[in-house]
Amino acid sequence: MFGSNRGGFMSAIPPVTKNLIIINLIVWLAEAIFPRFSDTIVRVLGLHFVSASDFNPIQVLTYMFVHAPQNPFHVFFNMFTLWMFGSTLERVWGSKRFFVFYFVCGIGAAIVQEVVWAMTWMHEYVDGIAKLNGLTYDHMKSIVESALANGDGDFLSAVAQYKSQIVTIGASGAVFGLLLGYAFVFPNQPLYLFFIPVPIKAKYMMIGYGVIEFFLGVGANDMIAHFAHLGGMLFALVILLYWRKKGILRGDSFY
């Protein structure tokens, strides 16, 4: 497929997709080669809860370029998916539209994750310390609410420390937006899941992904930001529906 291209494999990748992959890999390699600085990179560039002391608005962008150095499968899956689907979408839409789409999905994923954290952090905090102290959830909740209302310094410090540990990293939110974008542009394109030799149309696979992510987000406790994935897909859906209404889903003018 790429044999006729003198520049080789990398030169065949559209520019935005290629540069996104390069930046992600550079950051990941820096974390892996210099593990002493990995925590600093996550603390500075990872997306923190908006009410945490380490939060910085620029993190809604930078978190997309950070992946856990101890988990190469995370960055590999994201970059492989970005190459596989992003390259095609960039060729269809052009680099400018693709650039906008990718970052809107990533930022949208961050916004949804922040909303979910705001709605759930207290429950998760109370549930965690209730189990540590052998108390019921309701009993612990009343203790925490009372301590916070009275401005108890120890509890305020503990809560601040807990909030500072809430962080998410990775390009998955933007990548899930790309998956939905591909399903909109090529709805009947057959796709294959790993180890399943049965083709599935792109539109059905993306519906399945969305349903799975929702139930995992509600029921799983696996430290994966499933609602960020859904957030990327949600913001992608808004853009894609608008572009389809304007008749520019498969190219043509950006505006």
HUCOR-V795310 format. One record per residue. N is the residue number from 1. D_LAST is the distance of its C-alpha to the last C-alpha in Angstrom with 2 decimals. Layout:
n & d_last
N & D_LAST
N & D_LAST
//
This chain:
n & d_last
1 & 32.63
2 & 32.32
3 & 35.63
4 & 34.33
5 & 32.15
6 & 34.35
7 & 32.65
8 & 33.51
9 & 31.85
10 & 29.83
11 & 28.30
12 & 27.00
13 & 24.83
14 & 21.23
15 & 21.16
16 & 19.42
17 & 21.48
18 & 24.54
19 & 24.39
20 & 23.91
21 & 26.96
22 & 28.94
23 & 28.47
24 & 29.42
25 & 32.44
26 & 33.58
27 & 33.64
28 & 35.43
29 & 37.94
30 & 38.63
31 & 39.48
32 & 41.63
33 & 43.46
34 & 44.01
35 & 44.63
36 & 46.09
37 & 42.67
38 & 40.87
39 & 41.59
40 & 40.40
41 & 37.07
42 & 36.58
43 & 37.78
44 & 35.51
45 & 32.33
46 & 32.65
47 & 31.11
48 & 33.90
49 & 34.42
50 & 33.05
51 & 36.60
52 & 38.20
53 & 39.45
54 & 37.60
55 & 34.14
56 & 31.65
57 & 28.02
58 & 26.95
59 & 28.39
60 & 25.32
61 & 23.94
62 & 27.22
63 & 28.67
64 & 26.34
65 & 28.24
66 & 31.71
67 & 33.80
68 & 37.47
69 & 39.62
70 & 42.24
71 & 39.89
72 & 38.53
73 & 37.41
74 & 34.71
75 & 33.02
76 & 33.79
77 & 32.21
78 & 29.01
79 & 28.72
80 & 29.74
81 & 27.12
82 & 24.43
83 & 25.61
84 & 26.02
85 & 22.77
86 & 20.53
87 & 21.33
88 & 20.32
89 & 16.97
90 & 16.15
91 & 17.16
92 & 15.02
93 & 11.72
94 & 12.55
95 & 13.98
96 & 11.17
97 & 9.55
98 & 13.18
99 & 14.36
100 & 12.23
101 & 13.22
102 & 16.80
103 & 17.39
104 & 15.98
105 & 18.37
106 & 21.14
107 & 20.89
108 & 20.72
109 & 23.81
110 & 25.54
111 & 24.94
112 & 26.33
113 & 29.22
114 & 30.08
115 & 30.23
116 & 32.48
117 & 34.69
118 & 35.07
119 & 36.22
120 & 38.54
121 & 39.98
122 & 42.97
123 & 43.92
124 & 43.79
125 & 45.74
126 & 48.41
127 & 48.71
128 & 49.19
129 & 51.86
130 & 53.59
131 & 54.22
132 & 55.42
133 & 57.86
134 & 59.03
135 & 57.96
136 & 56.21
137 & 52.58
138 & 53.46
139 & 56.23
140 & 54.07
141 & 51.27
142 & 53.74
143 & 55.05
144 & 51.64
145 & 50.54
146 & 53.84
147 & 53.70
148 & 50.20
149 & 51.13
150 & 54.20
151 & 52.36
152 & 54.35
153 & 53.71
154 & 54.26
155 & 51.81
156 & 49.17
157 & 49.58
158 & 49.44
159 & 46.27
160 & 44.61
161 & 45.66
162 & 44.33
163 & 40.90
164 & 40.77
165 & 41.26
166 & 38.22
167 & 35.61
168 & 33.11
169 & 31.78
170 & 29.82
171 & 26.46
172 & 27.15
173 & 24.70
174 & 21.73
175 & 23.43
176 & 23.87
177 & 20.15
178 & 19.81
179 & 22.54
180 & 20.78
181 & 17.58
182 & 19.90
183 & 21.61
184 & 18.52
185 & 17.59
186 & 21.30
187 & 23.14
188 & 26.32
189 & 26.67
190 & 30.16
191 & 30.56
192 & 33.84
193 & 35.06
194 & 37.59
195 & 41.07
196 & 40.00
197 & 40.21
198 & 38.56
199 & 34.97
200 & 32.67
201 & 29.40
202 & 26.42
203 & 25.52
204 & 29.11
205 & 29.45
206 & 26.53
207 & 28.06
208 & 31.31
209 & 29.96
210 & 28.55
211 & 31.88
212 & 33.91
213 & 32.04
214 & 32.50
215 & 36.22
216 & 36.71
217 & 35.07
218 & 37.38
219 & 40.54
220 & 40.56
221 & 41.88
222 & 40.81
223 & 39.07
224 & 35.71
225 & 32.65
226 & 31.84
227 & 29.90
228 & 27.66
229 & 26.92
230 & 26.16
231 & 24.01
232 & 21.82
233 & 21.62
234 & 21.00
235 & 17.96
236 & 16.70
237 & 17.40
238 & 15.34
239 & 12.12
240 & 13.17
241 & 14.05
242 & 10.78
243 & 9.02
244 & 12.10
245 & 12.00
246 & 8.64
247 & 10.33
248 & 8.39
249 & 11.18
250 & 12.91
251 & 10.57
252 & 8.70
253 & 5.40
254 & 3.78
255 & 0.00
//
